[in-house]
Amino acid sequence: MKDISKLKDEEVLKLVIEDLNYFPEIILRYEEKLLKYIIRISSLDLADAENLLQEVFIKVYKNIYDFDSKFSFSSWIYRIAHNVTIDHYRKNKKFINNIVWQDSEEYEKIISNIESADKPDKIFEKNESK
């Protein structure tokens, strides 16, 4: 395989669609950024955030052929991370970090905070400008 580390995301994506052996480049590019994003919007510990990140990359891998090139790849992958995080809280409504939620208002507040977090594409733009 050729070195593709200097290519733009769109160019890498074309290679990945042609040959999934290039998929690890997507992980290399987004692993750290998405992990920070998941922790920031969810306040999960590192281990739980890493588990969600793994789910994100599985979804990206499974849906890579559905990506619409009219949109930014970074926005798409951040949106997947955002949705996976929200889904995590919805699936684990009663048990989050080994705490049984007695107060559904508190749970709804957490979900609301995640949903109202900066849009993923804005986060990406902020990260890229640093």
Backbone atoms as SQL, in Angstrom:
CREATE TABLE atoms (id INTEGER PRIMARY KEY, chain TEXT, resi INTEGER, resn TEXT, atom TEXT, x REAL, y REAL, z REAL);
INSERT INTO atoms VALUES
  (1, 'A', 1, 'MET', 'N', 0.833, -1.185, 0.000),
  (2, 'A', 1, 'MET', 'CA', 0.000, 0.000, 0.000),
  (3, 'A', 1, 'MET', 'C', 0.875, 1.244, 0.000),
  (4, 'A', 2, 'LYS', 'N', 0.391, 2.259, -0.654),
  (5, 'A', 2, 'LYS', 'CA', 1.147, 3.504, -0.726),
  (6, 'A', 2, 'LYS', 'C', 0.875, 4.377, 0.497),
  (7, 'A', 3, 'ASP', 'N', 1.779, 5.331, 0.731),
  (8, 'A', 3, 'ASP', 'CA', 1.618, 6.260, 1.845),
  (9, 'A', 3, 'ASP', 'C', 0.539, 7.279, 1.469),
  (10, 'A', 4, 'ILE', 'N', -0.518, 7.310, 2.262),
  (11, 'A', 4, 'ILE', 'CA', -1.622, 8.221, 1.955),
  (12, 'A', 4, 'ILE', 'C', -1.838, 9.247, 3.064),
  (13, 'A', 5, 'SER', 'N', -0.897, 9.336, 3.968),
  (14, 'A', 5, 'SER', 'CA', -1.059, 10.215, 5.131),
  (15, 'A', 5, 'SER', 'C', -1.171, 11.694, 4.762),
  (16, 'A', 6, 'LYS', 'N', -0.662, 12.080, 3.623),
  (17, 'A', 6, 'LYS', 'CA', -0.692, 13.492, 3.230),
  (18, 'A', 6, 'LYS', 'C', -1.907, 13.845, 2.354),
  (19, 'A', 7, 'LEU', 'N', -2.686, 12.854, 2.001),
  (20, 'A', 7, 'LEU', 'CA', -3.863, 13.102, 1.161),
  (21, 'A', 7, 'LEU', 'C', -4.982, 13.756, 1.958),
  (22, 'A', 8, 'LYS', 'N', -5.857, 14.458, 1.262),
  (23, 'A', 8, 'LYS', 'CA', -7.047, 15.036, 1.877),
  (24, 'A', 8, 'LYS', 'C', -8.029, 13.914, 2.201),
  (25, 'A', 9, 'ASP', 'N', -8.946, 14.199, 3.126),
  (26, 'A', 9, 'ASP', 'CA', -9.939, 13.195, 3.520),
  (27, 'A', 9, 'ASP', 'C', -10.708, 12.639, 2.326),
  (28, 'A', 10, 'GLU', 'N', -11.095, 13.510, 1.434),
  (29, 'A', 10, 'GLU', 'CA', -11.892, 13.080, 0.287),
  (30, 'A', 10, 'GLU', 'C', -11.107, 12.103, -0.589),
  (31, 'A', 11, 'GLU', 'N', -9.816, 12.352, -0.724),
  (32, 'A', 11, 'GLU', 'CA', -8.963, 11.458, -1.519),
  (33, 'A', 11, 'GLU', 'C', -8.794, 10.106, -0.820),
  (34, 'A', 12, 'VAL', 'N', -8.628, 10.160, 0.492),
  (35, 'A', 12, 'VAL', 'CA', -8.511, 8.920, 1.266),
  (36, 'A', 12, 'VAL', 'C', -9.813, 8.134, 1.176),
  (37, 'A', 13, 'LEU', 'N', -10.906, 8.831, 1.277),
  (38, 'A', 13, 'LEU', 'CA', -12.210, 8.175, 1.207),
  (39, 'A', 13, 'LEU', 'C', -12.392, 7.439, -0.116),
  (40, 'A', 14, 'LYS', 'N', -11.971, 8.038, -1.196),
  (41, 'A', 14, 'LYS', 'CA', -12.060, 7.365, -2.500),
  (42, 'A', 14, 'LYS', 'C', -11.241, 6.081, -2.498),
  (43, 'A', 15, 'LEU', 'N', -10.058, 6.135, -1.911),
  (44, 'A', 15, 'LEU', 'CA', -9.224, 4.935, -1.829),
  (45, 'A', 15, 'LEU', 'C', -9.872, 3.866, -0.951),
  (46, 'A', 16, 'VAL', 'N', -10.452, 4.296, 0.157),
  (47, 'A', 16, 'VAL', 'CA', -11.103, 3.352, 1.068),
  (48, 'A', 16, 'VAL', 'C', -12.272, 2.667, 0.372),
  (49, 'A', 17, 'ILE', 'N', -13.029, 3.424, -0.389),
  (50, 'A', 17, 'ILE', 'CA', -14.175, 2.845, -1.099),
  (51, 'A', 17, 'ILE', 'C', -13.703, 1.829, -2.134),
  (52, 'A', 18, 'GLU', 'N', -12.566, 2.084, -2.733),
  (53, 'A', 18, 'GLU', 'CA', -12.002, 1.132, -3.702),
  (54, 'A', 18, 'GLU', 'C', -11.362, -0.075, -3.021),
  (55, 'A', 19, 'ASP', 'N', -10.771, 0.163, -1.840),
  (56, 'A', 19, 'ASP', 'CA', -10.044, -0.898, -1.145),
  (57, 'A', 19, 'ASP', 'C', -10.119, -0.637, 0.363),
  (58, 'A', 20, 'LEU', 'N', -10.884, -1.461, 1.071),
  (59, 'A', 20, 'LEU', 'CA', -11.080, -1.263, 2.508),
  (60, 'A', 20, 'LEU', 'C', -9.802, -1.441, 3.326),
  (61, 'A', 21, 'ASN', 'N', -8.748, -1.914, 2.717),
  (62, 'A', 21, 'ASN', 'CA', -7.471, -2.020, 3.426),
  (63, 'A', 21, 'ASN', 'C', -6.912, -0.650, 3.801),
  (64, 'A', 22, 'TYR', 'N', -7.447, 0.406, 3.202),
  (65, 'A', 22, 'TYR', 'CA', -7.026, 1.767, 3.527),
  (66, 'A', 22, 'TYR', 'C', -7.812, 2.348, 4.707),
  (67, 'A', 23, 'PHE', 'N', -8.790, 1.625, 5.210),
  (68, 'A', 23, 'PHE', 'CA', -9.636, 2.136, 6.296),
  (69, 'A', 23, 'PHE', 'C', -8.844, 2.561, 7.538),
  (70, 'A', 24, 'PRO', 'N', -7.776, 1.865, 7.914),
  (71, 'A', 24, 'PRO', 'CA', -7.023, 2.307, 9.105),
  (72, 'A', 24, 'PRO', 'C', -6.559, 3.768, 9.048),
  (73, 'A', 25, 'GLU', 'N', -6.405, 4.314, 7.864),
  (74, 'A', 25, 'GLU', 'CA', -6.020, 5.729, 7.755),
  (75, 'A', 25, 'GLU', 'C', -7.105, 6.626, 8.342),
  (76, 'A', 26, 'ILE', 'N', -8.355, 6.258, 8.161),
  (77, 'A', 26, 'ILE', 'CA', -9.454, 7.037, 8.742),
  (78, 'A', 26, 'ILE', 'C', -9.361, 6.990, 10.265),
  (79, 'A', 27, 'ILE', 'N', -9.079, 5.812, 10.791),
  (80, 'A', 27, 'ILE', 'CA', -8.942, 5.675, 12.246),
  (81, 'A', 27, 'ILE', 'C', -7.787, 6.536, 12.741),
  (82, 'A', 28, 'LEU', 'N', -6.660, 6.475, 12.063),
  (83, 'A', 28, 'LEU', 'CA', -5.505, 7.287, 12.469),
  (84, 'A', 28, 'LEU', 'C', -5.826, 8.778, 12.482),
  (85, 'A', 29, 'ARG', 'N', -6.583, 9.226, 11.510),
  (86, 'A', 29, 'ARG', 'CA', -6.895, 10.648, 11.392),
  (87, 'A', 29, 'ARG', 'C', -7.897, 11.131, 12.437),
  (88, 'A', 30, 'TYR', 'N', -8.814, 10.261, 12.813),
  (89, 'A', 30, 'TYR', 'CA', -9.930, 10.714, 13.639),
  (90, 'A', 30, 'TYR', 'C', -9.990, 10.151, 15.052),
  (91, 'A', 31, 'GLU', 'N', -9.180, 9.169, 15.372),
  (92, 'A', 31, 'GLU', 'CA', -9.275, 8.511, 16.670),
  (93, 'A', 31, 'GLU', 'C', -9.151, 9.492, 17.841),
  (94, 'A', 32, 'GLU', 'N', -8.106, 10.256, 17.866),
  (95, 'A', 32, 'GLU', 'CA', -7.868, 11.175, 18.986),
  (96, 'A', 32, 'GLU', 'C', -8.928, 12.280, 19.047),
  (97, 'A', 33, 'LYS', 'N', -9.253, 12.852, 17.907),
  (98, 'A', 33, 'LYS', 'CA', -10.226, 13.949, 17.858),
  (99, 'A', 33, 'LYS', 'C', -11.608, 13.484, 18.315),
  (100, 'A', 34, 'LEU', 'N', -12.037, 12.319, 17.810),
  (101, 'A', 34, 'LEU', 'CA', -13.364, 11.826, 18.166),
  (102, 'A', 34, 'LEU', 'C', -13.427, 11.397, 19.628),
  (103, 'A', 35, 'LEU', 'N', -12.347, 10.839, 20.139),
  (104, 'A', 35, 'LEU', 'CA', -12.327, 10.442, 21.546),
  (105, 'A', 35, 'LEU', 'C', -12.496, 11.676, 22.434),
  (106, 'A', 36, 'LYS', 'N', -11.773, 12.735, 22.132),
  (107, 'A', 36, 'LYS', 'CA', -11.914, 13.983, 22.898),
  (108, 'A', 36, 'LYS', 'C', -13.340, 14.531, 22.784),
  (109, 'A', 37, 'TYR', 'N', -13.885, 14.458, 21.599),
  (110, 'A', 37, 'TYR', 'CA', -15.253, 14.955, 21.377),
  (111, 'A', 37, 'TYR', 'C', -16.259, 14.158, 22.216),
  (112, 'A', 38, 'ILE', 'N', -16.158, 12.844, 22.193),
  (113, 'A', 38, 'ILE', 'CA', -17.083, 11.987, 22.943),
  (114, 'A', 38, 'ILE', 'C', -16.974, 12.289, 24.439),
  (115, 'A', 39, 'ILE', 'N', -15.768, 12.408, 24.949),
  (116, 'A', 39, 'ILE', 'CA', -15.585, 12.707, 26.373),
  (117, 'A', 39, 'ILE', 'C', -16.157, 14.072, 26.707),
  (118, 'A', 40, 'ARG', 'N', -15.924, 15.034, 25.844),
  (119, 'A', 40, 'ARG', 'CA', -16.414, 16.392, 26.109),
  (120, 'A', 40, 'ARG', 'C', -17.928, 16.477, 26.164),
  (121, 'A', 41, 'ILE', 'N', -18.605, 15.814, 25.247),
  (122, 'A', 41, 'ILE', 'CA', -20.066, 15.943, 25.229),
  (123, 'A', 41, 'ILE', 'C', -20.757, 14.996, 26.200),
  (124, 'A', 42, 'SER', 'N', -20.038, 13.996, 26.692),
  (125, 'A', 42, 'SER', 'CA', -20.707, 12.982, 27.512),
  (126, 'A', 42, 'SER', 'C', -20.218, 12.906, 28.952),
  (127, 'A', 43, 'SER', 'N', -19.020, 13.360, 29.212),
  (128, 'A', 43, 'SER', 'CA', -18.393, 13.220, 30.525),
  (129, 'A', 43, 'SER', 'C', -18.186, 11.757, 30.918),
  (130, 'A', 44, 'LEU', 'N', -18.105, 10.880, 29.951),
  (131, 'A', 44, 'LEU', 'CA', -17.811, 9.476, 30.234),
  (132, 'A', 44, 'LEU', 'C', -16.344, 9.327, 30.603),
  (133, 'A', 45, 'ASP', 'N', -16.025, 8.247, 31.312),
  (134, 'A', 45, 'ASP', 'CA', -14.615, 7.999, 31.587),
  (135, 'A', 45, 'ASP', 'C', -13.959, 7.475, 30.313),
  (136, 'A', 46, 'LEU', 'N', -12.637, 7.388, 30.342),
  (137, 'A', 46, 'LEU', 'CA', -11.865, 7.033, 29.151),
  (138, 'A', 46, 'LEU', 'C', -12.271, 5.672, 28.588),
  (139, 'A', 47, 'ALA', 'N', -12.429, 4.684, 29.443),
  (140, 'A', 47, 'ALA', 'CA', -12.760, 3.336, 28.968),
  (141, 'A', 47, 'ALA', 'C', -14.111, 3.301, 28.255),
  (142, 'A', 48, 'ASP', 'N', -15.110, 3.946, 28.840),
  (143, 'A', 48, 'ASP', 'CA', -16.431, 3.976, 28.203),
  (144, 'A', 48, 'ASP', 'C', -16.406, 4.768, 26.899),
  (145, 'A', 49, 'ALA', 'N', -15.661, 5.866, 26.909),
  (146, 'A', 49, 'ALA', 'CA', -15.549, 6.675, 25.684),
  (147, 'A', 49, 'ALA', 'C', -14.845, 5.886, 24.586),
  (148, 'A', 50, 'GLU', 'N', -13.827, 5.120, 24.940),
  (149, 'A', 50, 'GLU', 'CA', -13.140, 4.287, 23.951),
  (150, 'A', 50, 'GLU', 'C', -14.065, 3.217, 23.386),
  (151, 'A', 51, 'ASN', 'N', -14.936, 2.666, 24.220),
  (152, 'A', 51, 'ASN', 'CA', -15.914, 1.696, 23.729),
  (153, 'A', 51, 'ASN', 'C', -16.861, 2.338, 22.722),
  (154, 'A', 52, 'LEU', 'N', -17.302, 3.548, 23.025),
  (155, 'A', 52, 'LEU', 'CA', -18.174, 4.252, 22.075),
  (156, 'A', 52, 'LEU', 'C', -17.422, 4.570, 20.793),
  (157, 'A', 53, 'LEU', 'N', -16.165, 4.947, 20.932),
  (158, 'A', 53, 'LEU', 'CA', -15.360, 5.241, 19.749),
  (159, 'A', 53, 'LEU', 'C', -15.253, 4.011, 18.845),
  (160, 'A', 54, 'GLN', 'N', -15.095, 2.861, 19.454),
  (161, 'A', 54, 'GLN', 'CA', -15.045, 1.627, 18.673),
  (162, 'A', 54, 'GLN', 'C', -16.355, 1.425, 17.908),
  (163, 'A', 55, 'GLU', 'N', -17.472, 1.702, 18.568),
  (164, 'A', 55, 'GLU', 'CA', -18.773, 1.607, 17.892),
  (165, 'A', 55, 'GLU', 'C', -18.848, 2.585, 16.717),
  (166, 'A', 56, 'VAL', 'N', -18.311, 3.771, 16.913),
  (167, 'A', 56, 'VAL', 'CA', -18.309, 4.780, 15.850),
  (168, 'A', 56, 'VAL', 'C', -17.587, 4.238, 14.626),
  (169, 'A', 57, 'PHE', 'N', -16.387, 3.706, 14.820),
  (170, 'A', 57, 'PHE', 'CA', -15.613, 3.216, 13.680),
  (171, 'A', 57, 'PHE', 'C', -16.257, 2.000, 13.021),
  (172, 'A', 58, 'ILE', 'N', -16.940, 1.189, 13.796),
  (173, 'A', 58, 'ILE', 'CA', -17.670, 0.058, 13.208),
  (174, 'A', 58, 'ILE', 'C', -18.790, 0.586, 12.320),
  (175, 'A', 59, 'LYS', 'N', -19.521, 1.578, 12.811),
  (176, 'A', 59, 'LYS', 'CA', -20.604, 2.170, 12.001),
  (177, 'A', 59, 'LYS', 'C', -20.058, 2.827, 10.738),
  (178, 'A', 60, 'VAL', 'N', -18.955, 3.536, 10.883),
  (179, 'A', 60, 'VAL', 'CA', -18.349, 4.178, 9.715),
  (180, 'A', 60, 'VAL', 'C', -17.949, 3.119, 8.701),
  (181, 'A', 61, 'TYR', 'N', -17.317, 2.061, 9.164),
  (182, 'A', 61, 'TYR', 'CA', -16.873, 0.977, 8.281),
  (183, 'A', 61, 'TYR', 'C', -18.062, 0.340, 7.555),
  (184, 'A', 62, 'LYS', 'N', -19.122, 0.064, 8.302),
  (185, 'A', 62, 'LYS', 'CA', -20.304, -0.579, 7.705),
  (186, 'A', 62, 'LYS', 'C', -21.046, 0.328, 6.732),
  (187, 'A', 63, 'ASN', 'N', -20.957, 1.637, 6.958),
  (188, 'A', 63, 'ASN', 'CA', -21.756, 2.580, 6.158),
  (189, 'A', 63, 'ASN', 'C', -20.931, 3.440, 5.215),
  (190, 'A', 64, 'ILE', 'N', -19.684, 3.100, 5.038),
  (191, 'A', 64, 'ILE', 'CA', -18.787, 3.925, 4.224),
  (192, 'A', 64, 'ILE', 'C', -19.312, 4.107, 2.793),
  (193, 'A', 65, 'TYR', 'N', -19.994, 3.109, 2.284),
  (194, 'A', 65, 'TYR', 'CA', -20.496, 3.212, 0.908),
  (195, 'A', 65, 'TYR', 'C', -21.745, 4.087, 0.813),
  (196, 'A', 66, 'ASP', 'N', -22.343, 4.404, 1.964),
  (197, 'A', 66, 'ASP', 'CA', -23.523, 5.265, 1.983),
  (198, 'A', 66, 'ASP', 'C', -23.167, 6.744, 2.143),
  (199, 'A', 67, 'PHE', 'N', -21.888, 7.023, 2.344),
  (200, 'A', 67, 'PHE', 'CA', -21.474, 8.415, 2.513),
  (201, 'A', 67, 'PHE', 'C', -21.804, 9.212, 1.257),
  (202, 'A', 68, 'ASP', 'N', -22.441, 10.356, 1.463),
  (203, 'A', 68, 'ASP', 'CA', -22.807, 11.244, 0.356),
  (204, 'A', 68, 'ASP', 'C', -21.695, 12.281, 0.185),
  (205, 'A', 69, 'SER', 'N', -20.986, 12.205, -0.903),
  (206, 'A', 69, 'SER', 'CA', -19.821, 13.076, -1.131),
  (207, 'A', 69, 'SER', 'C', -20.186, 14.551, -1.311),
  (208, 'A', 70, 'LYS', 'N', -21.469, 14.871, -1.327),
  (209, 'A', 70, 'LYS', 'CA', -21.872, 16.275, -1.361),
  (210, 'A', 70, 'LYS', 'C', -21.554, 16.959, -0.030),
  (211, 'A', 71, 'PHE', 'N', -21.359, 16.138, 1.011),
  (212, 'A', 71, 'PHE', 'CA', -21.115, 16.663, 2.344),
  (213, 'A', 71, 'PHE', 'C', -19.672, 16.415, 2.761),
  (214, 'A', 72, 'SER', 'N', -19.275, 17.080, 3.818),
  (215, 'A', 72, 'SER', 'CA', -17.933, 16.923, 4.365),
  (216, 'A', 72, 'SER', 'C', -17.830, 15.591, 5.111),
  (217, 'A', 73, 'PHE', 'N', -16.767, 14.858, 4.857),
  (218, 'A', 73, 'PHE', 'CA', -16.561, 13.595, 5.561),
  (219, 'A', 73, 'PHE', 'C', -16.417, 13.835, 7.060),
  (220, 'A', 74, 'SER', 'N', -15.722, 14.885, 7.432),
  (221, 'A', 74, 'SER', 'CA', -15.518, 15.166, 8.862),
  (222, 'A', 74, 'SER', 'C', -16.859, 15.414, 9.562),
  (223, 'A', 75, 'SER', 'N', -17.746, 16.144, 8.940),
  (224, 'A', 75, 'SER', 'CA', -19.066, 16.377, 9.531),
  (225, 'A', 75, 'SER', 'C', -19.815, 15.066, 9.694),
  (226, 'A', 76, 'TRP', 'N', -19.716, 14.214, 8.693),
  (227, 'A', 76, 'TRP', 'CA', -20.408, 12.930, 8.708),
  (228, 'A', 76, 'TRP', 'C', -19.903, 12.056, 9.853),
  (229, 'A', 77, 'ILE', 'N', -18.602, 11.954, 10.020),
  (230, 'A', 77, 'ILE', 'CA', -18.046, 11.078, 11.051),
  (231, 'A', 77, 'ILE', 'C', -18.316, 11.645, 12.454),
  (232, 'A', 78, 'TYR', 'N', -18.275, 12.967, 12.592),
  (233, 'A', 78, 'TYR', 'CA', -18.609, 13.581, 13.883),
  (234, 'A', 78, 'TYR', 'C', -20.083, 13.374, 14.213),
  (235, 'A', 79, 'ARG', 'N', -20.936, 13.430, 13.217),
  (236, 'A', 79, 'ARG', 'CA', -22.371, 13.203, 13.444),
  (237, 'A', 79, 'ARG', 'C', -22.600, 11.766, 13.914),
  (238, 'A', 80, 'ILE', 'N', -21.885, 10.830, 13.339),
  (239, 'A', 80, 'ILE', 'CA', -21.996, 9.437, 13.791),
  (240, 'A', 80, 'ILE', 'C', -21.561, 9.338, 15.254),
  (241, 'A', 81, 'ALA', 'N', -20.456, 9.975, 15.609),
  (242, 'A', 81, 'ALA', 'CA', -19.985, 9.949, 16.998),
  (243, 'A', 81, 'ALA', 'C', -21.023, 10.571, 17.935),
  (244, 'A', 82, 'HIS', 'N', -21.602, 11.652, 17.509),
  (245, 'A', 82, 'HIS', 'CA', -22.638, 12.332, 18.290),
  (246, 'A', 82, 'HIS', 'C', -23.831, 11.411, 18.517),
  (247, 'A', 83, 'ASN', 'N', -24.298, 10.783, 17.442),
  (248, 'A', 83, 'ASN', 'CA', -25.460, 9.904, 17.545),
  (249, 'A', 83, 'ASN', 'C', -25.174, 8.658, 18.371),
  (250, 'A', 84, 'VAL', 'N', -23.991, 8.097, 18.240),
  (251, 'A', 84, 'VAL', 'CA', -23.625, 6.924, 19.034),
  (252, 'A', 84, 'VAL', 'C', -23.623, 7.293, 20.524),
  (253, 'A', 85, 'THR', 'N', -23.156, 8.473, 20.851),
  (254, 'A', 85, 'THR', 'CA', -23.131, 8.918, 22.242),
  (255, 'A', 85, 'THR', 'C', -24.550, 9.072, 22.786),
  (256, 'A', 86, 'ILE', 'N', -25.405, 9.702, 22.027),
  (257, 'A', 86, 'ILE', 'CA', -26.802, 9.851, 22.449),
  (258, 'A', 86, 'ILE', 'C', -27.452, 8.478, 22.597),
  (259, 'A', 87, 'ASP', 'N', -27.235, 7.593, 21.634),
  (260, 'A', 87, 'ASP', 'CA', -27.799, 6.238, 21.705),
  (261, 'A', 87, 'ASP', 'C', -27.334, 5.503, 22.956),
  (262, 'A', 88, 'HIS', 'N', -26.076, 5.699, 23.326),
  (263, 'A', 88, 'HIS', 'CA', -25.539, 5.067, 24.533),
  (264, 'A', 88, 'HIS', 'C', -26.364, 5.462, 25.751),
  (265, 'A', 89, 'TYR', 'N', -26.643, 6.746, 25.895),
  (266, 'A', 89, 'TYR', 'CA', -27.422, 7.202, 27.046),
  (267, 'A', 89, 'TYR', 'C', -28.865, 6.722, 26.976),
  (268, 'A', 90, 'ARG', 'N', -29.406, 6.670, 25.815),
  (269, 'A', 90, 'ARG', 'CA', -30.791, 6.197, 25.702),
  (270, 'A', 90, 'ARG', 'C', -30.897, 4.708, 26.016),
  (271, 'A', 91, 'LYS', 'N', -29.938, 3.922, 25.565),
  (272, 'A', 91, 'LYS', 'CA', -29.953, 2.476, 25.834),
  (273, 'A', 91, 'LYS', 'C', -29.715, 2.175, 27.303),
  (274, 'A', 92, 'ASN', 'N', -28.938, 3.012, 27.941),
  (275, 'A', 92, 'ASN', 'CA', -28.543, 2.782, 29.329),
  (276, 'A', 92, 'ASN', 'C', -29.224, 3.766, 30.269),
  (277, 'A', 93, 'LYS', 'N', -30.468, 4.022, 29.999),
  (278, 'A', 93, 'LYS', 'CA', -31.186, 5.042, 30.750),
  (279, 'A', 93, 'LYS', 'C', -31.149, 4.785, 32.258),
  (280, 'A', 94, 'LYS', 'N', -31.302, 3.547, 32.681),
  (281, 'A', 94, 'LYS', 'CA', -31.359, 3.265, 34.110),
  (282, 'A', 94, 'LYS', 'C', -29.987, 3.133, 34.740),
  (283, 'A', 95, 'PHE', 'N', -29.022, 2.633, 33.969),
  (284, 'A', 95, 'PHE', 'CA', -27.708, 2.387, 34.544),
  (285, 'A', 95, 'PHE', 'C', -26.636, 3.131, 33.759),
  (286, 'A', 96, 'ILE', 'N', -26.168, 4.216, 34.312),
  (287, 'A', 96, 'ILE', 'CA', -25.085, 4.972, 33.694),
  (288, 'A', 96, 'ILE', 'C', -24.002, 5.122, 34.757),
  (289, 'A', 97, 'ASN', 'N', -22.808, 4.639, 34.412),
  (290, 'A', 97, 'ASN', 'CA', -21.694, 4.656, 35.369),
  (291, 'A', 97, 'ASN', 'C', -22.088, 4.009, 36.696),
  (292, 'A', 98, 'ASN', 'N', -22.821, 2.898, 36.619),
  (293, 'A', 98, 'ASN', 'CA', -23.253, 2.118, 37.782),
  (294, 'A', 98, 'ASN', 'C', -24.142, 2.896, 38.747),
  (295, 'A', 99, 'ILE', 'N', -24.777, 3.930, 38.268),
  (296, 'A', 99, 'ILE', 'CA', -25.710, 4.703, 39.088),
  (297, 'A', 99, 'ILE', 'C', -27.108, 4.445, 38.562),
  (298, 'A', 100, 'VAL', 'N', -27.999, 4.082, 39.440),
  (299, 'A', 100, 'VAL', 'CA', -29.390, 3.927, 39.031),
  (300, 'A', 100, 'VAL', 'C', -30.021, 5.311, 39.089),
  (301, 'A', 101, 'TRP', 'N', -30.543, 5.735, 37.968),
  (302, 'A', 101, 'TRP', 'CA', -31.131, 7.074, 37.901),
  (303, 'A', 101, 'TRP', 'C', -32.519, 7.047, 38.518),
  (304, 'A', 102, 'GLN', 'N', -32.624, 7.657, 39.681),
  (305, 'A', 102, 'GLN', 'CA', -33.911, 7.769, 40.352),
  (306, 'A', 102, 'GLN', 'C', -34.695, 8.940, 39.769),
  (307, 'A', 103, 'ASP', 'N', -33.960, 9.899, 39.303),
  (308, 'A', 103, 'ASP', 'CA', -34.559, 11.132, 38.829),
  (309, 'A', 103, 'ASP', 'C', -34.459, 11.192, 37.307),
  (310, 'A', 104, 'SER', 'N', -35.572, 10.960, 36.626),
  (311, 'A', 104, 'SER', 'CA', -35.532, 10.972, 35.165),
  (312, 'A', 104, 'SER', 'C', -35.272, 12.379, 34.634),
  (313, 'A', 105, 'GLU', 'N', -35.540, 13.395, 35.465),
  (314, 'A', 105, 'GLU', 'CA', -35.239, 14.764, 35.053),
  (315, 'A', 105, 'GLU', 'C', -33.738, 14.947, 34.854),
  (316, 'A', 106, 'GLU', 'N', -32.948, 14.374, 35.767),
  (317, 'A', 106, 'GLU', 'CA', -31.489, 14.460, 35.661),
  (318, 'A', 106, 'GLU', 'C', -31.012, 13.764, 34.394),
  (319, 'A', 107, 'TYR', 'N', -31.581, 12.615, 34.111),
  (320, 'A', 107, 'TYR', 'CA', -31.228, 11.872, 32.895),
  (321, 'A', 107, 'TYR', 'C', -31.556, 12.701, 31.660),
  (322, 'A', 108, 'GLU', 'N', -32.739, 13.273, 31.622),
  (323, 'A', 108, 'GLU', 'CA', -33.157, 14.085, 30.479),
  (324, 'A', 108, 'GLU', 'C', -32.255, 15.309, 30.322),
  (325, 'A', 109, 'LYS', 'N', -31.776, 15.846, 31.423),
  (326, 'A', 109, 'LYS', 'CA', -30.858, 16.985, 31.372),
  (327, 'A', 109, 'LYS', 'C', -29.555, 16.583, 30.680),
  (328, 'A', 110, 'ILE', 'N', -29.051, 15.398, 31.005),
  (329, 'A', 110, 'ILE', 'CA', -27.824, 14.913, 30.363),
  (330, 'A', 110, 'ILE', 'C', -28.039, 14.773, 28.859),
  (331, 'A', 111, 'ILE', 'N', -29.132, 14.132, 28.474),
  (332, 'A', 111, 'ILE', 'CA', -29.436, 13.952, 27.047),
  (333, 'A', 111, 'ILE', 'C', -29.568, 15.312, 26.366),
  (334, 'A', 112, 'SER', 'N', -30.241, 16.215, 27.008),
  (335, 'A', 112, 'SER', 'CA', -30.429, 17.549, 26.430),
  (336, 'A', 112, 'SER', 'C', -29.088, 18.256, 26.238),
  (337, 'A', 113, 'ASN', 'N', -28.197, 18.113, 27.216),
  (338, 'A', 113, 'ASN', 'CA', -26.871, 18.730, 27.090),
  (339, 'A', 113, 'ASN', 'C', -26.105, 18.154, 25.916),
  (340, 'A', 114, 'ILE', 'N', -26.180, 16.849, 25.744),
  (341, 'A', 114, 'ILE', 'CA', -25.485, 16.218, 24.619),
  (342, 'A', 114, 'ILE', 'C', -26.091, 16.682, 23.304),
  (343, 'A', 115, 'GLU', 'N', -27.410, 16.667, 23.237),
  (344, 'A', 115, 'GLU', 'CA', -28.073, 17.055, 21.989),
  (345, 'A', 115, 'GLU', 'C', -27.839, 18.517, 21.650),
  (346, 'A', 116, 'SER', 'N', -27.666, 19.355, 22.669),
  (347, 'A', 116, 'SER', 'CA', -27.491, 20.779, 22.385),
  (348, 'A', 116, 'SER', 'C', -26.024, 21.168, 22.264),
  (349, 'A', 117, 'ALA', 'N', -25.143, 20.204, 22.380),
  (350, 'A', 117, 'ALA', 'CA', -23.710, 20.493, 22.225),
  (351, 'A', 117, 'ALA', 'C', -23.469, 21.063, 20.838),
  (352, 'A', 118, 'ASP', 'N', -22.344, 21.758, 20.713),
  (353, 'A', 118, 'ASP', 'CA', -21.996, 22.299, 19.402),
  (354, 'A', 118, 'ASP', 'C', -22.173, 21.240, 18.328),
  (355, 'A', 119, 'LYS', 'N', -22.608, 21.665, 17.197),
  (356, 'A', 119, 'LYS', 'CA', -22.755, 20.739, 16.073),
  (357, 'A', 119, 'LYS', 'C', -21.393, 20.138, 15.740),
  (358, 'A', 120, 'PRO', 'N', -21.363, 18.874, 15.374),
  (359, 'A', 120, 'PRO', 'CA', -20.084, 18.207, 15.115),
  (360, 'A', 120, 'PRO', 'C', -19.198, 18.922, 14.112),
  (361, 'A', 121, 'ASP', 'N', -19.771, 19.501, 13.081),
  (362, 'A', 121, 'ASP', 'CA', -18.936, 20.176, 12.091),
  (363, 'A', 121, 'ASP', 'C', -18.279, 21.423, 12.682),
  (364, 'A', 122, 'LYS', 'N', -18.959, 22.099, 13.617),
  (365, 'A', 122, 'LYS', 'CA', -18.377, 23.266, 14.283),
  (366, 'A', 122, 'LYS', 'C', -17.209, 22.825, 15.171),
  (367, 'A', 123, 'ILE', 'N', -17.376, 21.706, 15.869),
  (368, 'A', 123, 'ILE', 'CA', -16.305, 21.165, 16.711),
  (369, 'A', 123, 'ILE', 'C', -15.100, 20.851, 15.848),
  (370, 'A', 124, 'PHE', 'N', -15.346, 20.219, 14.709),
  (371, 'A', 124, 'PHE', 'CA', -14.247, 19.858, 13.821),
  (372, 'A', 124, 'PHE', 'C', -13.501, 21.106, 13.373),
  (373, 'A', 125, 'GLU', 'N', -14.238, 22.127, 12.984),
  (374, 'A', 125, 'GLU', 'CA', -13.618, 23.364, 12.531),
  (375, 'A', 125, 'GLU', 'C', -12.776, 24.004, 13.631),
  (376, 'A', 126, 'LYS', 'N', -13.291, 23.984, 14.878),
  (377, 'A', 126, 'LYS', 'CA', -12.536, 24.534, 15.998),
  (378, 'A', 126, 'LYS', 'C', -11.252, 23.742, 16.211),
  (379, 'A', 127, 'ASN', 'N', -11.343, 22.417, 16.161),
  (380, 'A', 127, 'ASN', 'CA', -10.175, 21.555, 16.365),
  (381, 'A', 127, 'ASN', 'C', -9.137, 21.772, 15.275),
  (382, 'A', 128, 'GLU', 'N', -9.573, 21.924, 14.066),
  (383, 'A', 128, 'GLU', 'CA', -8.656, 22.091, 12.947),
  (384, 'A', 128, 'GLU', 'C', -7.934, 23.433, 12.999),
  (385, 'A', 129, 'SER', 'N', -8.565, 24.438, 13.580),
  (386, 'A', 129, 'SER', 'CA', -7.955, 25.766, 13.618),
  (387, 'A', 129, 'SER', 'C', -6.927, 25.904, 14.739),
  (388, 'A', 130, 'LYS', 'N', -6.836, 24.910, 15.631),
  (389, 'A', 130, 'LYS', 'CA', -5.872, 24.963, 16.753),
  (390, 'A', 130, 'LYS', 'C', -4.498, 24.571, 16.293);
